[in-house]
Amino acid sequence: MIRRCLCVLFVGLAGCASGPPIDTSYTAKGQDSRARFLIIHYTAGGFQGSLKWLTEGPVSSHYLVNDNPVAIYGLVDDSRRAYHAGISYWKGNTQLNASSIGIEIVNLGSKKSPDGTQWFDFPSAQIDALIALVKKIVKEHGITPDRVLAHSDIAPQRKPDPGPRFPWKRLADERLVQWPDADQVALRRPTFEAQLPDVEWFQRNLSKHGFLVPLNGELDKETRNVLAAFQMKYRPGNFDGMPDTETATLLDVLNSPVAPSTNDK
Amino acid sequence: MKKFLCVMLLGLLSGCATPYIDRTYNSVSQDSRAQFLILHYTAEDFPTSLKLLTEGQVSSHYLVNDNPPTIYRLVDESRRAYHAGISYWKGAAQLNAASIGIEIVNLGFRDTPDGRVWFDYPQAQIDQVIALVKKIVKEHDIKPERILGHSDIAPGRKTDPGPRFPWKQLADAGLMPWPDADKVALKQAGFEQQLPDVAWFQKKLDQHGYAVPRNGELDKRTQDTISAFQMKYRNARFDGLPDAETAALLEVLTAPAEMKAK
């Protein structure tokens, strides 16, 4: 009794720090990781500046991947929220910081020159390290390939990163991101060549894919930005934000994957 | 050497080497993934609630029984539970990943010939809920205006924790903002002279945090949202219709100075 009293006294002194007693005998089946998305960025700066900005500034990311030497830095634990996504949207989800893991890649992004905008390449060794990191994260948190996204996917009006030089295809080859099946693209392309769908079709399909896009049938600035974000990822040779046959085909194939045949199961 | 072999073997077995991660640096800009605390009632007795929440498609981080008023933790706070569903608050949508959910054993309501009857929460159960909420908001630094009812984030679809849930007790415990009674009385007198139009109510409800139409029409969604607001702040009547008291409560709650909890 005295012991119990002392214990209660102790709790009193601690200012209720320990909280009420909690029974942990039962565990719910319905649960998973809070991290549902993996968002890829470039830093648009060199390593030292990027590190300082991401550790001391108002923004942060869970990981920073340096280019030379290639190295991965963990800046925020996966269990915590980092500030990398900002105002963002994907498939009905908004404000994705709380539900995502952010990877910043050291890359200068783009610079304006007399010949137009120039984009910087990602060294292959840096991408190797990134792929190993992405593999580890998606496995640990059960993140599906359709949720491994670019910052430009979730904020197409504000952000171009990781930009058109980022090799999404290499991630696709490792089955880490969604990728349109080449045979399907070839098969469906003639249909779109015969008749290019109208802007409303593009908007509807971009929305179905996951983007936040106007649904007004007009090729306005917002819609062109979303088209450019899509093209940067899947057809980086030309990301002018204009509707075209190839873009329509890629979008259609991504949105209506053929059911795997029984042999594939 | 032993360690080296172990790493080698592990790498070979798992088919891919785990990348080395340098943890020398740490960002100052970070916080808990849990930004919201959502309160529910189970609408079932304890055994059924426990079964549904542990074996079914839905779950919550905590379940608070009524008799005895025991707190059960069903999902670790670091993980996502499935309690919010389609949901929205102040620009944030799909709140499961960003919230902690507490289910409270309470039968909700039952429809009788005399109308809908709601069930009370025993005080001992509420004491436990308050102690638990205190602990959670402290650990995750959840802001007072982000302690919400399921009905706040999914009005129309959900009514829990219902009009009998004593939100005022949470406010008295310093856990959430509450409109100052004197200010409300003052504003109410003005609104009784001239009730604002539906567009004003929609604007204020939106500002407060609700997903509400902005069409100036008293449609079903707008009424459901007004009702959710009334259930929380004026639970004696939650008919979903605009009135002077509701307007005053909204006006005081959305005034910047009132956003702070005491």
Chai-1 contact restraints between the chains, C-beta under 6 A:
chainA,res_idxA,chainB,res_idxB,connection_type,confidence,min_distance_angstrom,max_distance_angstrom,comment,restraint_id
A,G19,B,K135,contact,1.0,0.0,6.0,A-B,restraint_1
A,P20,B,I71,contact,1.0,0.0,6.0,A-B,restraint_2
A,P20,B,Q128,contact,1.0,0.0,6.0,A-B,restraint_3
A,P20,B,A131,contact,1.0,0.0,6.0,A-B,restraint_4
A,P20,B,L132,contact,1.0,0.0,6.0,A-B,restraint_5
A,I22,B,I71,contact,1.0,0.0,6.0,A-B,restraint_6
A,I22,B,R73,contact,1.0,0.0,6.0,A-B,restraint_7
A,D23,B,T70,contact,1.0,0.0,6.0,A-B,restraint_8
A,D23,B,Y72,contact,1.0,0.0,6.0,A-B,restraint_9
A,T24,B,R73,contact,1.0,0.0,6.0,A-B,restraint_10
A,Y26,B,T54,contact,1.0,0.0,6.0,A-B,restraint_11
A,Y26,B,Y72,contact,1.0,0.0,6.0,A-B,restraint_12
A,Y26,B,L74,contact,1.0,0.0,6.0,A-B,restraint_13
A,A28,B,L53,contact,1.0,0.0,6.0,A-B,restraint_14
A,A28,B,T54,contact,1.0,0.0,6.0,A-B,restraint_15
A,A28,B,S59,contact,1.0,0.0,6.0,A-B,restraint_16
A,A28,B,L74,contact,1.0,0.0,6.0,A-B,restraint_17
A,A28,B,V75,contact,1.0,0.0,6.0,A-B,restraint_18
A,K29,B,E55,contact,1.0,0.0,6.0,A-B,restraint_19
A,G30,B,Q57,contact,1.0,0.0,6.0,A-B,restraint_20
A,G30,B,V58,contact,1.0,0.0,6.0,A-B,restraint_21
A,G30,B,S59,contact,1.0,0.0,6.0,A-B,restraint_22
A,G30,B,Y82,contact,1.0,0.0,6.0,A-B,restraint_23
A,Q31,B,S59,contact,1.0,0.0,6.0,A-B,restraint_24
A,Q31,B,V75,contact,1.0,0.0,6.0,A-B,restraint_25
A,Q31,B,R79,contact,1.0,0.0,6.0,A-B,restraint_26
A,Q31,B,A81,contact,1.0,0.0,6.0,A-B,restraint_27
A,D32,B,R80,contact,1.0,0.0,6.0,A-B,restraint_28
A,R34,B,R33,contact,1.0,0.0,6.0,A-B,restraint_29
A,R34,B,R80,contact,1.0,0.0,6.0,A-B,restraint_30
A,R34,B,A97,contact,1.0,0.0,6.0,A-B,restraint_31
A,R36,B,A97,contact,1.0,0.0,6.0,A-B,restraint_32
A,T55,B,Y25,contact,1.0,0.0,6.0,A-B,restraint_33
A,T55,B,S27,contact,1.0,0.0,6.0,A-B,restraint_34
A,P58,B,S29,contact,1.0,0.0,6.0,A-B,restraint_35
A,S60,B,S27,contact,1.0,0.0,6.0,A-B,restraint_36
A,S60,B,S29,contact,1.0,0.0,6.0,A-B,restraint_37
A,S60,B,Q30,contact,1.0,0.0,6.0,A-B,restraint_38
A,A71,B,D22,contact,1.0,0.0,6.0,A-B,restraint_39
A,I72,B,P19,contact,1.0,0.0,6.0,A-B,restraint_40
A,I72,B,I21,contact,1.0,0.0,6.0,A-B,restraint_41
A,Y73,B,D22,contact,1.0,0.0,6.0,A-B,restraint_42
A,Y73,B,Y25,contact,1.0,0.0,6.0,A-B,restraint_43
A,G74,B,I21,contact,1.0,0.0,6.0,A-B,restraint_44
A,G74,B,R23,contact,1.0,0.0,6.0,A-B,restraint_45
A,L75,B,Y25,contact,1.0,0.0,6.0,A-B,restraint_46
A,L75,B,S27,contact,1.0,0.0,6.0,A-B,restraint_47
A,V76,B,S27,contact,1.0,0.0,6.0,A-B,restraint_48
A,V76,B,Q30,contact,1.0,0.0,6.0,A-B,restraint_49
A,S79,B,S78,contact,1.0,0.0,6.0,A-B,restraint_50
A,R80,B,Q30,contact,1.0,0.0,6.0,A-B,restraint_51
A,R81,B,D31,contact,1.0,0.0,6.0,A-B,restraint_52
A,R81,B,R33,contact,1.0,0.0,6.0,A-B,restraint_53
A,A82,B,Q30,contact,1.0,0.0,6.0,A-B,restraint_54
A,Y83,B,S29,contact,1.0,0.0,6.0,A-B,restraint_55
A,N93,B,Q94,contact,1.0,0.0,6.0,A-B,restraint_56
A,T94,B,A92,contact,1.0,0.0,6.0,A-B,restraint_57
A,T94,B,A93,contact,1.0,0.0,6.0,A-B,restraint_58
A,Q95,B,A92,contact,1.0,0.0,6.0,A-B,restraint_59
A,A98,B,R33,contact,1.0,0.0,6.0,A-B,restraint_60
A,A98,B,Q35,contact,1.0,0.0,6.0,A-B,restraint_61
A,A98,B,A97,contact,1.0,0.0,6.0,A-B,restraint_62
A,A98,B,A98,contact,1.0,0.0,6.0,A-B,restraint_63
A,S99,B,A97,contact,1.0,0.0,6.0,A-B,restraint_64
A,A129,B,P19,contact,1.0,0.0,6.0,A-B,restraint_65
A,A132,B,P19,contact,1.0,0.0,6.0,A-B,restraint_66
A,L133,B,P19,contact,1.0,0.0,6.0,A-B,restraint_67
A,K136,B,T18,contact,1.0,0.0,6.0,A-B,restraint_68
